[in-house]
Amino acid sequence: MSYIRLPSTTIISKPTPSTFPSKSKHSWWNQIFDPGGQFITRWNYMFLITCLNALFVDPLYFLVPEIAKRKYCMRSDYGFAAIITVWRSLIDVISFIHIFIKFRTAYVAPNSRVFGRGDLVMDPRKIALRYLRTGFAVDLAAALPLPQLFIWFVIPAVTTAAHANHSISLVIIIQYIPRMFVIFPLNQRITKTTGVIAKTAWAGAAYYIMLYMLASHVIGATWYLLAIERQYSCWKEECAKEVNVTYPCNRVYFDCDHVDEPGREKWLEETEVLSNCSAGGISPTNFTFGMYAPAFAEGVTSAKFFEKYFFCFWFGLKSLSSYGQNLETSTSTGETLFGCSVCLGGLVIFCLLIGNMQTYLQSTTARLEEWRVKRRDTEEWMRHRQLPPDLQDKIRRFVQYKWLATRGVDEEDILRALPLDLRRQIQRHLCLALVRRVPFFSQMDDDQLLDAICEHLVQSLSTKGQHLVREGDPVNEMTFVIRGQLESSTTNGGRSGFFNSITLKPGDFCGEELLTWALTSESNVNLPSSTRTVKALNEVEAFALRAEDLRFVAKQFKRLHSKKLQHAFRYYSHQWRTWGACLIQAAWRRHKRKKLAEELLRQEGLFEDYNDEGNDQNAQHLGATILASRFAANTRKGISHKEGVVGSSTSSMPKLFKPDEPDFS
């Protein structure tokens, strides 16, 4: 039952088959979980790790029996068994929690899978009945603590160590089967919910290697237990042959719990059982140890735990990888069957390992291989078309830079497969911070307008020396620099003697002629011509607004204050900046010429005033007067021209036309 709290009232809404309440007054153990929800997904991953631990722990019970080398008897390592028991008990607790969660997990009604996901059944009674009919028995059999009960309660009650070994092996084998049946459906559920077991290719490869090593661990532990059983079989067989001796053999003597039995020491002095069952591979009585001989020749059965474990693991890994070809079996039926199972199991598991690892590892290099093929095709195409070497180098640099920037991923293709709302959120996350770095856009305070701009931005990559646009060419996109530098230059329509060049850095933009075109009310189909040539100085990453997208976005500019946006556009537009700089320079030169003319006129007037005072003083200024008269004549001639382009080339200033005024109203 979910509750929606309002300021003055509380509305209780009835649960629907597809809704899961996030807050409830009921206890957590009464909630129904969504099988595709985040909690169940995480729990399935956690329980998968638990199941793998269970498959690893159970064969460790096979390593509990050991042979006392000096006492010639069999015993159980109860210290090691206690550690395994605690580990196994924690796994069993998690298994019972998993059973409880499955009693509270909804399922999809089979008759509702017509379209989409289907309807979820949330009735606890129906969920419980369905679980009891399907997987409850297997989960319960896998979760029961049978090995703990046998090793601590049943085994101490039996008389001989051989019976203990048989009990351990029987219980582990019986419970190992339902544990295998639990892990396979769990794998399928995780794959169905999330699509993959591992999120990365290397994690998937490591997962299957771990399964291969787990199989080696199981084979090695089983081999060790069978080796112990083989030793006991030899003792038992030779013991039955000792009948006409002073101290006859008794099977109880082979149990370390009965080493103090009367007559055992005397029996050890005269018996031939131990010598006949030596670990030399073939005993004097032709008793063959077969594939278990290394366990006795290397002293594995009486070694410490880590030495014992790693030797058994190495034996299992070697046998599994060689498909059992290194095993030398005897005529024993059990030993032969075990060798056959190792051979067949190694073949199947190795094929699964190679197949899955190849799939995962190929997925890591698939994109790289695709790019390599495209690059090879590009090289063949350039040679076929006989492109010049410098042009081929430019193409290679661009292909290499595009690979480094995108790793071969087509972002537009990925975004097109997503719904509109997700595309907007992704574009806002990727582009909004970069768009706000552009000073022209930072003046805008309309979030809807910025979202519209981010939605239509596309990535643009350029390499060193590449021309984004040339002077006089149509402008088809407006580019905003994110990284790198661009050179923007103009000759004012090819006018001789005029050249202006600026550097566009991150945050600058070019192609502002397109904004003026997009803001015009008339529907002009002709794109504006570029007044500048834009060239990449190094590798450049930028965002581009195409012409039609910019016209669509520009319709929303009317919401802003026209004067604020107009001043911002003029201030940050390099086209307007160049025009303003040229206008200021021309005005300054006119001002300098006017000052010079006034100075010459003043000096000429002083000459006329001093003419009446005497010829001696005027003669001294004759040269200066002649020079001043020439400058004055040139100055008057310059003032008579309103456009102001006369005289020497050093004082002339080419005229630069004012850019079109954008209409932001």
C-alpha positions as semicolon CSV with decimal commas, in nm:
position;residue;x (nm);y (nm);z (nm)
1;M;0,000;0,000;0,000
2;S;0,152;0,332;-0,106
3;Y;0,074;0,671;0,044
4;I;0,087;1,015;-0,119
5;R;0,106;1,290;0,142
6;L;-0,035;1,635;0,069
7;P;-0,021;1,939;0,296
8;S;-0,368;1,884;0,439
9;T;-0,487;1,539;0,334
10;T;-0,359;1,185;0,292
11;I;-0,466;0,997;-0,019
12;I;-0,438;0,619;-0,017
13;S;-0,389;0,467;-0,361
14;K;-0,451;0,104;-0,443
15;P;-0,154;-0,095;-0,569
16;T;-0,149;-0,188;-0,934
17;P;0,020;-0,492;-1,090
18;S;0,300;-0,280;-1,233
19;T;0,378;-0,050;-0,939
20;F;0,601;-0,123;-0,644
21;P;0,564;0,107;-0,343
22;S;0,884;0,275;-0,236
23;K;0,759;0,362;0,111
24;S;0,524;0,153;0,318
25;K;0,409;0,122;0,676
26;H;0,437;-0,257;0,648
27;S;0,752;-0,438;0,751
28;W;1,019;-0,504;0,493
29;W;0,954;-0,878;0,505
30;N;0,598;-0,819;0,379
31;Q;0,705;-0,627;0,068
32;I;0,685;-0,773;-0,282
33;F;1,000;-0,725;-0,490
34;D;1,017;-0,642;-0,858
35;P;1,207;-0,921;-1,043
36;G;1,359;-0,660;-1,275
37;G;1,426;-0,405;-1,002
38;Q;1,760;-0,283;-0,879
39;F;1,745;-0,474;-0,551
40;I;1,677;-0,814;-0,711
41;T;1,941;-0,751;-0,977
42;R;2,207;-0,677;-0,717
43;W;2,093;-0,966;-0,501
44;N;2,120;-1,209;-0,794
45;Y;2,480;-1,100;-0,852
46;M;2,555;-1,143;-0,482
47;F;2,392;-1,486;-0,470
48;L;2,583;-1,593;-0,782
49;I;2,907;-1,520;-0,598
50;T;2,769;-1,715;-0,300
51;C;2,690;-2,016;-0,522
52;L;3,041;-2,010;-0,667
53;N;3,177;-2,005;-0,312
54;A;2,958;-2,304;-0,228
55;L;3,089;-2,496;-0,527
56;F;3,441;-2,418;-0,408
57;V;3,387;-2,501;-0,040
58;D;3,217;-2,839;-0,072
59;P;3,514;-3,019;-0,238
60;L;3,736;-2,895;0,045
61;Y;3,567;-3,157;0,264
62;F;3,747;-3,416;0,049
63;L;4,076;-3,286;0,189
64;V;3,976;-3,345;0,553
65;P;4,090;-3,716;0,561
66;E;4,464;-3,768;0,576
67;I;4,717;-4,043;0,649
68;A;4,944;-4,021;0,952
69;K;5,282;-4,108;0,804
70;R;5,446;-4,240;1,123
71;K;5,141;-4,409;1,270
72;Y;5,028;-4,576;0,944
73;C;4,663;-4,491;0,999
74;M;4,387;-4,265;0,866
75;R;4,242;-3,967;1,050
76;S;4,040;-3,649;0,995
77;D;4,176;-3,294;1,026
78;Y;3,905;-3,151;1,252
79;G;4,074;-2,809;1,280
80;F;4,050;-2,762;0,906
81;A;3,698;-2,908;0,911
82;A;3,591;-2,644;1,165
83;I;3,703;-2,362;0,933
84;I;3,514;-2,515;0,640
85;T;3,206;-2,564;0,859
86;V;3,192;-2,194;0,953
87;W;3,240;-2,093;0,590
88;R;2,978;-2,336;0,467
89;S;2,730;-2,228;0,740
90;L;2,749;-1,864;0,628
91;I;2,676;-1,977;0,271
92;D;2,378;-2,181;0,391
93;V;2,238;-1,877;0,577
94;I;2,255;-1,670;0,258
95;S;2,088;-1,958;0,070
96;F;1,794;-1,958;0,313
97;I;1,765;-1,579;0,275
98;H;1,752;-1,636;-0,100
99;I;1,466;-1,881;-0,053
100;F;1,277;-1,623;0,152
101;I;1,334;-1,352;-0,111
102;K;1,202;-1,581;-0,383
103;F;0,885;-1,625;-0,178
104;R;0,846;-1,244;-0,194
105;T;0,947;-1,184;-0,557
106;A;0,675;-1,117;-0,813
107;Y;0,665;-1,292;-1,148
108;V;0,528;-1,215;-1,492
109;A;0,197;-1,378;-1,571
110;P;0,251;-1,611;-1,871
111;N;-0,079;-1,514;-2,036
112;S;0,013;-1,142;-2,030
113;R;0,325;-1,165;-2,247
114;V;0,152;-1,041;-2,558
115;F;0,323;-0,705;-2,590
116;G;0,607;-0,559;-2,387
117;R;0,714;-0,695;-2,055
118;G;0,380;-0,829;-1,931
119;D;0,183;-0,795;-1,606
120;L;0,342;-0,876;-1,273
121;V;0,165;-1,103;-1,026
122;M;0,201;-0,954;-0,676
123;D;-0,032;-1,182;-0,478
124;P;0,187;-1,349;-0,207
125;R;-0,024;-1,665;-0,213
126;K;0,011;-1,712;-0,589
127;I;0,384;-1,637;-0,570
128;A;0,433;-1,897;-0,294
129;L;0,234;-2,166;-0,475
130;R;0,424;-2,110;-0,798
131;Y;0,761;-2,124;-0,621
132;L;0,667;-2,441;-0,432
133;R;0,575;-2,609;-0,762
134;T;0,890;-2,504;-0,949
135;G;1,224;-2,449;-0,774
136;F;1,169;-2,471;-0,400
137;A;1,275;-2,836;-0,365
138;V;1,605;-2,780;-0,548
139;D;1,684;-2,462;-0,351
140;L;1,606;-2,633;-0,022
141;A;1,820;-2,938;-0,106
142;A;2,110;-2,709;-0,196
143;A;2,076;-2,504;0,125
144;L;2,056;-2,790;0,381
145;P;2,369;-2,814;0,603
146;L;2,423;-3,186;0,537
147;P;2,808;-3,190;0,535
148;Q;2,819;-3,012;0,872
149;L;2,581;-3,263;1,025
150;F;2,769;-3,563;0,890
151;I;3,118;-3,448;0,980
152;W;3,033;-3,347;1,337
153;F;2,757;-3,589;1,433
154;V;2,743;-3,890;1,199
155;I;3,112;-3,952;1,133
156;P;3,220;-3,959;1,501
157;A;2,958;-4,230;1,557
158;V;3,093;-4,466;1,288
159;T;3,365;-4,718;1,368
160;T;3,623;-4,677;1,089
161;A;3,775;-4,394;0,888
162;A;3,679;-4,567;0,564
163;H;3,313;-4,532;0,647
164;A;3,378;-4,165;0,722
165;N;3,533;-4,110;0,379
166;H;3,244;-4,285;0,209
167;S;2,992;-4,074;0,401
168;I;3,165;-3,747;0,315
169;S;3,194;-3,829;-0,053
170;L;2,835;-3,951;-0,075
171;V;2,689;-3,642;0,095
172;I;2,898;-3,396;-0,107
173;I;2,814;-3,564;-0,438
174;I;2,443;-3,578;-0,356
175;Q;2,427;-3,209;-0,259
176;Y;2,659;-3,092;-0,537
177;I;2,397;-3,181;-0,797
178;P;2,123;-2,941;-0,669
179;R;2,385;-2,670;-0,626
180;M;2,468;-2,705;-0,994
181;F;2,098;-2,687;-1,079
182;V;2,071;-2,363;-0,877
183;I;2,356;-2,180;-1,046
184;F;2,252;-2,241;-1,408
185;P;1,900;-2,088;-1,380
186;L;2,055;-1,801;-1,184
187;N;2,292;-1,738;-1,474
188;Q;1,998;-1,729;-1,713
189;R;1,802;-1,488;-1,489
190;I;2,092;-1,246;-1,466
191;T;2,147;-1,262;-1,842
192;K;1,776;-1,206;-1,906
193;T;1,758;-0,907;-1,671
194;T;2,085;-0,728;-1,743
195;G;2,180;-0,875;-2,081
196;V;2,524;-1,001;-1,974
197;I;2,690;-1,171;-1,679
198;A;2,992;-0,940;-1,680
199;K;2,975;-0,572;-1,764
200;T;3,318;-0,566;-1,930
201;A;3,486;-0,804;-2,170
202;W;3,781;-0,868;-1,940
203;A;3,548;-0,941;-1,649
204;G;3,362;-1,194;-1,865
205;A;3,687;-1,364;-1,965
206;A;3,798;-1,375;-1,601
207;Y;3,460;-1,524;-1,504
208;Y;3,501;-1,821;-1,738
209;I;3,865;-1,871;-1,638
210;M;3,745;-1,886;-1,277
211;L;3,489;-2,153;-1,372
212;Y;3,767;-2,351;-1,541
213;M;3,984;-2,324;-1,231
214;L;3,686;-2,428;-1,017
215;A;3,648;-2,744;-1,225
216;S;4,021;-2,813;-1,178
217;H;3,978;-2,767;-0,803
218;V;3,690;-3,019;-0,796
219;I;3,887;-3,277;-0,995
220;G;4,196;-3,234;-0,777
221;A;4,001;-3,271;-0,451
222;T;3,817;-3,577;-0,584
223;W;4,146;-3,731;-0,695
224;Y;4,286;-3,683;-0,345
225;L;3,988;-3,851;-0,176
226;L;4,005;-4,143;-0,421
227;A;4,377;-4,174;-0,349
228;I;4,301;-4,208;0,022
229;E;4,038;-4,466;-0,061
230;R;4,287;-4,651;-0,285
231;Q;4,536;-4,672;0,000
232;Y;4,271;-4,807;0,233
233;S;4,163;-5,064;-0,028
234;C;4,521;-5,196;-0,045
235;W;4,542;-5,217;0,333
236;K;4,211;-5,396;0,351
237;E;4,306;-5,642;0,076
238;E;4,642;-5,727;0,229
239;C;4,490;-5,744;0,575
240;A;4,249;-6,014;0,462
241;K;4,543;-6,231;0,350
242;E;4,707;-6,240;0,696
243;V;4,540;-6,537;0,865
244;N;4,812;-6,779;0,985
245;V;5,018;-6,532;1,190
246;T;5,074;-6,477;1,561
247;Y;4,919;-6,133;1,561
248;P;4,649;-6,125;1,290
249;C;4,551;-5,803;1,117
250;N;4,246;-5,605;1,222
251;R;4,090;-5,325;1,013
252;V;4,052;-5,118;1,327
253;Y;4,429;-5,077;1,331
254;F;4,407;-4,844;1,027
255;D;4,201;-4,587;1,221
256;C;4,411;-4,335;1,415
257;D;4,146;-4,326;1,687
258;H;4,241;-4,691;1,771
259;V;4,620;-4,670;1,770
260;D;4,622;-4,774;2,136
261;E;4,449;-5,104;2,066
262;P;4,616;-5,404;2,241
263;G;4,839;-5,600;2,007
264;R;4,879;-5,323;1,744
265;E;5,244;-5,260;1,822
266;K;5,323;-5,632;1,799
267;W;5,133;-5,651;1,472
268;L;5,333;-5,363;1,324
269;E;5,658;-5,546;1,400
270;E;5,577;-5,859;1,200
271;T;5,313;-5,752;0,942
272;E;5,382;-5,725;0,569
273;V;5,072;-5,519;0,492
274;L;5,257;-5,187;0,504
275;S;5,543;-5,304;0,283
276;N;5,305;-5,462;0,033
277;C;5,107;-5,136;0,012
278;S;5,407;-4,909;-0,040
279;A;5,377;-4,598;-0,257
280;G;5,609;-4,721;-0,529
281;G;5,338;-4,748;-0,791
282;I;5,335;-5,130;-0,806
283;S;5,358;-5,324;-0,479
284;P;5,529;-5,665;-0,441
285;T;5,180;-5,820;-0,451
286;N;5,105;-5,657;-0,786
287;F;4,862;-5,406;-0,629
288;T;4,851;-5,113;-0,870
289;F;4,792;-4,759;-0,748
290;G;4,747;-4,626;-1,103
291;M;4,684;-4,252;-1,132
292;Y;4,694;-4,217;-0,751
293;A;5,061;-4,315;-0,720
294;P;5,188;-3,948;-0,724
295;A;4,982;-3,877;-0,411
296;F;5,193;-4,128;-0,215
297;A;5,522;-4,083;-0,398
298;E;5,519;-3,708;-0,319
299;G;5,378;-3,750;0,030
300;V;5,064;-3,549;-0,046
301;T;4,836;-3,754;0,181
302;S;5,037;-3,656;0,489
303;A;5,146;-3,304;0,388
304;K;5,028;-2,972;0,530
305;F;4,712;-2,815;0,398
306;F;4,854;-2,560;0,150
307;E;5,105;-2,807;0,009
308;K;4,829;-3,064;-0,023
309;Y;4,578;-2,824;-0,177
310;F;4,805;-2,670;-0,442
311;F;4,939;-3,008;-0,550
312;C;4,584;-3,140;-0,593
313;F;4,483;-2,824;-0,779
314;W;4,783;-2,858;-1,010
315;F;4,698;-3,221;-1,077
316;G;4,336;-3,129;-1,162
317;L;4,439;-2,838;-1,387
318;K;4,696;-3,051;-1,569
319;S;4,455;-3,340;-1,617
320;L;4,173;-3,112;-1,734
321;S;4,392;-2,923;-1,982
322;S;4,535;-3,244;-2,131
323;Y;4,193;-3,415;-2,142
324;G;4,326;-3,688;-1,909
325;Q;4,595;-3,805;-2,152
326;N;4,860;-3,793;-1,877
327;L;4,666;-4,033;-1,652
328;E;4,790;-4,391;-1,620
329;T;4,503;-4,591;-1,480
330;S;4,490;-4,941;-1,343
331;T;4,228;-5,205;-1,419
332;S;4,009;-5,077;-1,136
333;T;3,662;-4,995;-1,269
334;G;3,619;-4,686;-1,048
335;E;3,958;-4,550;-1,146
336;T;3,887;-4,604;-1,514
337;L;3,548;-4,432;-1,491
338;F;3,706;-4,138;-1,311
339;G;3,966;-4,108;-1,587
340;C;3,691;-4,116;-1,851
341;S;3,498;-3,843;-1,670
342;V;3,812;-3,628;-1,651
343;C;3,870;-3,676;-2,023
344;L;3,514;-3,592;-2,127
345;G;3,478;-3,311;-1,874
346;G;3,807;-3,156;-1,982
347;L;3,701;-3,165;-2,345
348;V;3,362;-3,000;-2,280
349;I;3,484;-2,742;-2,027
350;F;3,788;-2,649;-2,234
351;C;3,571;-2,595;-2,541
352;L;3,334;-2,377;-2,339
353;L;3,626;-2,180;-2,199
354;I;3,787;-2,120;-2,538
355;G;3,455;-2,033;-2,704
356;N;3,341;-1,786;-2,437
357;M;3,682;-1,629;-2,390
358;Q;3,717;-1,585;-2,764
359;T;3,378;-1,413;-2,771
360;Y;3,465;-1,179;-2,486
361;L;3,816;-1,098;-2,600
362;Q;3,706;-1,044;-2,959
363;S;3,451;-0,792;-2,835
364;T;3,739;-0,583;-2,697
365;T;3,917;-0,576;-3,034
366;A;3,613;-0,576;-3,264
367;R;3,603;-0,195;-3,282
368;L;3,979;-0,181;-3,336
369;E;3,960;-0,442;-3,613
370;E;3,674;-0,253;-3,779
371;W;3,880;0,066;-3,773
372;R;4,180;-0,119;-3,913
373;V;3,972;-0,250;-4,204
374;K;3,837;0,100;-4,275
375;R;4,187;0,241;-4,268
376;R;4,309;-0,026;-4,508
377;D;4,018;0,050;-4,742
378;T;4,102;0,420;-4,723
379;E;4,466;0,349;-4,817
380;E;4,362;0,136;-5,113
381;W;4,115;0,401;-5,228
382;M;4,379;0,678;-5,209
383;R;4,626;0,470;-5,410
384;H;4,357;0,383;-5,663
385;R;4,264;0,749;-5,711
386;Q;4,633;0,851;-5,716
387;L;4,590;1,129;-5,463
388;P;4,895;1,350;-5,403
389;P;5,114;1,259;-5,104
390;D;5,036;1,575;-4,903
391;L;4,662;1,514;-4,940
392;Q;4,706;1,152;-4,834
393;D;4,892;1,267;-4,522
394;K;4,605;1,500;-4,432
395;I;4,353;1,219;-4,471
396;R;4,562;0,987;-4,254
397;R;4,595;1,252;-3,981
398;F;4,222;1,312;-3,978
399;V;4,137;0,939;-3,961
400;Q;4,387;0,890;-3,679
401;Y;4,259;1,192;-3,485
402;K;3,898;1,084;-3,524
403;W;3,984;0,740;-3,385
404;L;4,162;0,892;-3,085
405;A;3,869;1,125;-3,015
406;T;3,578;0,883;-3,061
407;R;3,731;0,529;-3,056
408;G;3,514;0,448;-3,356
409;V;3,185;0,511;-3,174
410;D;2,912;0,682;-3,374
411;E;2,749;0,903;-3,110
412;E;2,471;1,020;-3,339
413;D;2,369;0,660;-3,411
414;I;2,353;0,584;-3,037
415;L;2,149;0,896;-2,963
416;R;1,902;0,829;-3,244
417;A;1,811;0,495;-3,083
418;L;1,707;0,669;-2,758
419;P;1,377;0,845;-2,684
420;L;1,359;1,224;-2,719
421;D;1,360;1,300;-2,347
422;L;1,674;1,091;-2,286
423;R;1,846;1,253;-2,585
424;R;1,778;1,597;-2,440
425;Q;1,909;1,500;-2,098
426;I;2,225;1,345;-2,247
427;Q;2,292;1,643;-2,474
428;R;2,237;1,880;-2,182
429;H;2,481;1,681;-1,967
430;L;2,745;1,671;-2,241
431;C;2,710;2,017;-2,392
432;L;2,561;2,261;-2,140
433;A;2,883;2,328;-1,949
434;L;3,074;2,367;-2,278
435;V;2,806;2,592;-2,425
436;R;2,819;2,818;-2,120
437;R;3,191;2,856;-2,178
438;V;3,108;3,041;-2,500
439;P;3,075;3,406;-2,391
440;F;2,796;3,475;-2,640
441;F;2,581;3,196;-2,493
442;S;2,676;3,279;-2,134
443;Q;2,472;3,599;-2,172
444;M;2,156;3,391;-2,216
445;D;1,948;3,309;-1,910
446;D;1,675;3,110;-2,085
447;D;1,717;2,740;-1,994
448;Q;1,474;2,628;-2,262
449;L;1,676;2,812;-2,524
450;L;2,002;2,658;-2,402
451;D;1,840;2,314;-2,409
452;A;1,735;2,372;-2,769
453;I;2,091;2,474;-2,859
454;C;2,241;2,168;-2,686
455;E;1,993;1,940;-2,859
456;H;2,106;2,047;-3,205
457;L;2,481;2,064;-3,148
458;V;2,693;1,808;-3,331
459;Q;3,058;1,721;-3,280
460;S;3,312;1,862;-3,524
461;L;3,674;1,746;-3,549
462;S;3,950;1,918;-3,747
463;T;4,318;1,842;-3,794
464;K;4,609;2,079;-3,837
465;G;4,596;2,270;-4,164
466;Q;4,233;2,186;-4,240
467;H;4,014;2,472;-4,366
468;L;3,673;2,491;-4,203
469;V;3,556;2,760;-4,447
470;R;3,716;2,985;-4,705
471;E;3,644;3,348;-4,775
472;G;3,360;3,378;-5,025
473;D;3,229;3,021;-4,972
474;P;2,874;2,964;-4,841
475;V;2,856;2,929;-4,462
476;N;2,661;2,615;-4,371
477;E;2,734;2,592;-3,997
478;M;2,830;2,801;-3,697
479;T;3,128;2,653;-3,508
480;F;3,206;2,690;-3,135
481;V;3,561;2,601;-3,035
482;I;3,601;2,366;-2,737
483;R;3,968;2,265;-2,765
484;G;4,244;2,377;-2,997
485;Q;4,302;2,698;-3,194
486;L;4,176;2,831;-3,526
487;E;4,319;3,106;-3,748
488;S;4,054;3,342;-3,888
489;S;4,178;3,579;-4,160
490;T;4,024;3,812;-4,420
491;T;4,140;4,019;-4,719
492;N;3,814;4,218;-4,735
493;G;3,697;4,055;-5,053
494;G;4,043;4,021;-5,207
495;R;4,132;4,391;-5,176
496;S;4,503;4,445;-5,227
497;G;4,693;4,579;-4,931
498;F;4,439;4,460;-4,673
499;F;4,489;4,158;-4,446
500;N;4,353;4,086;-4,099
501;S;4,422;3,772;-3,896
502;I;4,309;3,667;-3,549
503;T;4,335;3,347;-3,344
504;L;4,019;3,175;-3,222
505;K;4,068;3,002;-2,886
506;P;3,839;2,782;-2,674
507;G;3,518;2,975;-2,613
508;D;3,531;3,165;-2,945
509;F;3,307;3,101;-3,244
510;C;3,309;3,155;-3,618
511;G;3,045;3,162;-3,889
512;E;2,848;3,447;-3,733
513;E;2,724;3,541;-4,080
514;L;2,493;3,243;-4,048
515;L;2,332;3,386;-3,734
516;T;2,242;3,708;-3,916
517;W;2,095;3,497;-4,198
518;A;1,897;3,282;-3,954
519;L;1,748;3,586;-3,776
520;T;1,612;3,750;-4,089
521;S;1,238;3,737;-4,125
522;E;1,252;3,673;-4,499
523;S;1,282;3,310;-4,601
524;N;1,607;3,335;-4,798
525;V;1,716;3,002;-4,936
526;N;2,066;3,120;-5,026
527;L;2,324;3,077;-4,754
528;P;2,543;3,379;-4,670
529;S;2,898;3,401;-4,799
530;S;3,185;3,384;-4,557
531;T;3,384;3,703;-4,504
532;R;3,677;3,517;-4,346
533;T;3,896;3,212;-4,402
534;V;3,909;2,979;-4,100
535;K;4,198;2,732;-4,072
536;A;4,292;2,489;-3,794
537;L;4,628;2,562;-3,631
538;N;4,626;2,226;-3,448
539;E;4,382;1,947;-3,365
540;V;4,051;2,115;-3,288
541;E;3,742;1,979;-3,115
542;A;3,432;2,190;-3,158
543;F;3,054;2,187;-3,167
544;A;2,868;2,294;-3,477
545;L;2,519;2,433;-3,532
546;R;2,403;2,360;-3,884
547;A;2,217;2,616;-4,088
548;E;1,868;2,470;-4,058
549;D;1,914;2,387;-3,691
550;L;2,037;2,739;-3,622
551;R;1,737;2,889;-3,798
552;F;1,507;2,671;-3,587
553;V;1,682;2,777;-3,266
554;A;1,702;3,143;-3,371
555;K;1,323;3,172;-3,368
556;Q;1,340;3,153;-2,988
557;F;1,580;3,451;-2,961
558;K;1,283;3,689;-2,955
559;R;1,226;3,594;-2,593
560;L;1,549;3,771;-2,493
561;H;1,616;4,144;-2,456
562;S;1,716;4,257;-2,802
563;K;1,970;4,520;-2,693
564;K;2,150;4,283;-2,457
565;L;2,190;4,008;-2,716
566;Q;2,276;4,253;-2,991
567;H;2,554;4,411;-2,788
568;A;2,683;4,067;-2,686
569;F;2,686;3,952;-3,047
570;R;2,873;4,263;-3,158
571;Y;3,123;4,239;-2,876
572;Y;3,216;3,874;-2,926
573;S;3,188;3,864;-3,308
574;H;3,536;3,882;-3,463
575;Q;3,380;4,019;-3,781
576;W;3,245;4,317;-3,590
577;R;3,568;4,349;-3,396
578;T;3,770;4,369;-3,717
579;W;3,534;4,629;-3,860
580;G;3,549;4,831;-3,539
581;A;3,929;4,816;-3,528
582;C;3,956;4,932;-3,889
583;L;3,706;5,212;-3,822
584;I;3,905;5,331;-3,522
585;Q;4,233;5,316;-3,715
586;A;4,086;5,516;-4,004
587;A;3,946;5,777;-3,765
588;W;4,281;5,801;-3,586
589;R;4,466;5,852;-3,914
590;R;4,220;6,120;-4,020
591;H;4,273;6,285;-3,684
592;K;4,652;6,277;-3,730
593;R;4,625;6,425;-4,080
594;K;4,398;6,701;-3,952
595;K;4,643;6,787;-3,672
596;L;4,930;6,797;-3,921
597;A;4,733;7,025;-4,152
598;E;4,648;7,262;-3,869
599;E;5,014;7,275;-3,763
600;L;5,127;7,355;-4,118
601;L;4,863;7,627;-4,154
602;R;4,970;7,778;-3,823
603;Q;5,332;7,782;-3,933
604;E;5,233;7,940;-4,268
605;G;5,035;8,214;-4,088
606;L;5,332;8,295;-3,867
607;F;5,548;8,339;-4,180
608;E;5,313;8,604;-4,321
609;D;5,314;8,794;-3,989
610;Y;5,690;8,803;-3,970
611;N;5,727;8,924;-4,335
612;D;5,687;9,294;-4,234
613;E;5,963;9,290;-3,972
614;G;6,253;9,252;-4,210
615;N;6,400;9,056;-4,487
616;D;6,690;8,929;-4,276
617;Q;6,473;8,729;-4,042
618;N;6,248;8,606;-4,327
619;A;6,541;8,480;-4,521
620;Q;6,626;8,245;-4,236
621;H;6,284;8,083;-4,264
622;L;6,269;8,064;-4,642
623;G;6,348;7,695;-4,663
624;A;6,098;7,607;-4,394
625;T;5,828;7,811;-4,558
626;I;5,870;7,641;-4,894
627;L;5,847;7,299;-4,727
628;A;5,543;7,404;-4,525
629;S;5,368;7,533;-4,837
630;R;5,409;7,198;-5,009
631;F;5,266;7,008;-4,708
632;A;4,979;7,257;-4,684
633;A;4,891;7,207;-5,050
634;N;4,882;6,833;-5,003
635;T;4,678;6,871;-4,687
636;R;4,416;7,094;-4,851
637;K;4,392;6,845;-5,134
638;G;4,337;6,562;-4,881
639;I;4,072;6,754;-4,689
640;S;3,877;6,822;-5,007
641;H;3,813;6,445;-5,047
642;K;3,536;6,326;-4,814
643;E;3,637;5,963;-4,840
644;G;3,987;6,044;-4,721
645;V;4,191;5,806;-4,942
646;V;4,463;6,020;-5,107
647;G;4,829;6,105;-5,062
648;S;5,100;5,861;-4,977
649;S;5,038;5,492;-4,922
650;T;5,154;5,513;-4,563
651;S;4,862;5,738;-4,463
652;S;4,585;5,553;-4,653
653;M;4,334;5,318;-4,487
654;P;4,125;5,072;-4,695
655;K;3,755;5,089;-4,635
656;L;3,593;4,784;-4,462
657;F;3,217;4,759;-4,496
658;K;3,011;4,737;-4,183
659;P;2,869;4,388;-4,116
660;D;2,499;4,329;-4,148
661;E;2,305;4,427;-3,842
662;P;2,124;4,126;-3,687
663;D;1,760;4,185;-3,608
664;F;1,700;4,053;-3,256
665;S;1,370;4,233;-3,207
